[in-house]
Amino acid sequence: MTYQEAYKKLGTAGQLHVLAHFYSLTEEQQKNLLKDIDLTDFTVLSYLEKREELMKKGEITPLAVMEIPEIEKSRAWFESLGYHAIRQGKVGTVLLAGGMGTRLGSDEPKGMYDIGLTKPVYIFERIISNLLDVVEKASAWIHLFIMTSDKNHEATVAFLAEHDYFGYKPGYIHFFKQEMAPASDHSGKVYMERKDKIANSPNGNGGWYSSMANGKILEIVKNRGIEWLNVFAVDNVLQRMADPCFIGATIAKGCVSGAKVVKKNAPDEKVGVICLEDGRPSIVEYYDLTEELMNAKNEKGESAYGFGAILNYLFEVKALQETISKKLPLHIVEKKIPYMDDSGNFIKPDKPNGYKYETLVLDMVHMMENCLPYEVDRHYEFAPIKNMTGIDSVETARKLCLENGIEL
């Protein structure tokens, strides 16, 4: 990108202050800033005035879940369908790993975090080990697409190469970068991290498919004949991906998407709830759940919204292609954003001072014609690591790993 192109792009977005120090920068710094401007989507800032409108939800009604007893009755059939699809090369997996381990006290990519007690056991290692279980049983390699971010790409690629991809075949691993979105103050003015760096961050996990398209990764999907993509998060060390039974059940039910869910352990558990919104499949985040929805009962007297999504989704590629031209809903989230002030000082605020702009993968479910909510045993498949201690922490994940016979 040239200076003139950058000026035009920023002028359109009302963000020309980004270039305020351009001519005081070294040639290398100028290149870095122009690249930053080129990669940043400033159009998200135009949604700030519609923030209240964006937060509104449609009519929420229950969506029936395929529960474990029903799955067990047809497990053999579902697994045969799933293994058949895997062996034909029709299934690919997408690991969302663009985040850092900041909340765990680490400056490294989250997947590099070591949860071991007597030896090193990395989050990436656990996830790849789970995928290798399927590869071995199917006697077929599965393409693994790993989404990194501008902040952690080089470290992630180097780490996995250094550890020989934890036994995974390198030719089946593909990296792509998540697109970035700027952080702004409350009025929509973009913050600067340095004179040559915009304060930006990954644009939310909903950007995975458009990032695959822009990174030319979808050409691999098309050329290899992949028809299903299983998308999952890096922070769940018990995550089971390319699960033949899950894949087979989704195919058997004629659905274009599927979502793994667990029975909630409390009405207010901090997980998104699977449901229908205006008659289409949807997931409502826990902070959007009203008291009424939280306590609603179905005809069996059980919680009508008692199943939480664990960020493990299966999408038919054909259905995904229809979403690429559509805009995902934008989540404008108030955050504490470190920034450079007008005097060039770096400030770390102690309270929220602006907004980050994110799209979420759960909103892609709402774009689908239908979705199979598929229950899994949370003790066997749900050990998220979001904090150092307490709920959904390194402590609780270690405990679950040990209970599942995993050596740490």
Phi, psi and omega in degrees: 000135178273167178300317182298318179294320178296317180300316180295315181297316181289324178298317178300323182273356181070036185231037184296342179299341179300331182264010187304325184252014190306314187279357174264358182272157173289167180301320180295317179295321177299316178299317180299316181293317179297322177295318179301314180298318181299320186274351185265133179268101182276350183296336181299334183295335182290346182273354185301320181291346179257017188306314181297319180295321181295334184278350183288140177252156176279198179283122183264128176224160183291154174234125183296138181255141171281106186273166187306314179302320178293321179297316184298326180298327184245016186306314184299317180294312181300315182296322180295321177295319181293314179297324179298315180296320180295314183293335177276000179076021185270358184243130173237159180238147181231114179265120180272101188228040183275356187268166178253163182271032186306314183289349177260008179079022182242145176263008182258168175305144185302323181296343180273357183293136183264116179260005183295155178250317180247352179202163178293128173223107186268154178302314178303319182298315181297316182294314180295323177299318179295322179290324178297331176304316181289317179305315181293317180291326181275344187053042180207133178283148182240132179294131179244114178260123184249117178272119176254190175224171179303329183282334187231006187301304185298318180295319180295311181299315181295318182298312181293322177296318180299327181261020178052036176055025179051037175093358180276147183289118186305326181294347180255009177247131182227130180257145172212151183267139174285144178287158185252154174230146182283156171257143184228166171284183186293344180264357178097009177276125183294134175280152172252139177274319174217178179296335181246016185215123175286143175282090180235171182208164178306145189276027178090154185291351176287349181275006187297318186285317177294326177293324175296319181294312182290337178268011178066013181287332180296340176295324177294316179303312181294312184293331180269000177072028180284126184251344181227138175239124178260114186256133183210163186264152183285338191273359179257104187284351174257009182305127176252116183246162186050040181290113185303323181292317178297314179298313182297320179295319179296317178294315183299325182274001177068029181266154178264354176207160177217154179223123174286135181227158174235153175292128182295144180271353176196151181305329183257018178301142186278067174226150177290143185259132177283137184194187168251141174233116186053039174084357179247152180301145183201168175227125179258125180296151185303326182284350176262357181283126176279163176303321181299312179293321182299325185255004180294145180243152174266187184295340178273357182084010179263167179301128181288338180231056189263008181240131181252141178282143185248020182057058172217099187241148175243128181234137172285130183301321180300319179289326178294323182301331179285342183271344189296330181271354182263150179273125174288148175302144181260134176254115181259109191247128179286131184216167170273118186241112174297142185205168175262127180277181185297339180267002179087009179274142179272125184245132173251103185290152179259003175213160181306131183231012180174200187231148166249152187241116187227150167249152184239141181299331180299334178288339177291331178299320181292340178278348183276151179295322179206168181206137176263110173282122191239114184283137173235161179285114185297331179294332184262336188231005186225097177224069182289144177244101180245336184225167177287317182226168177084210183292142178049055186236178174303319180300310184290326179293317178301315181300314180293321178300314180297320179294336178266012175079018180271125181285127177240000000 
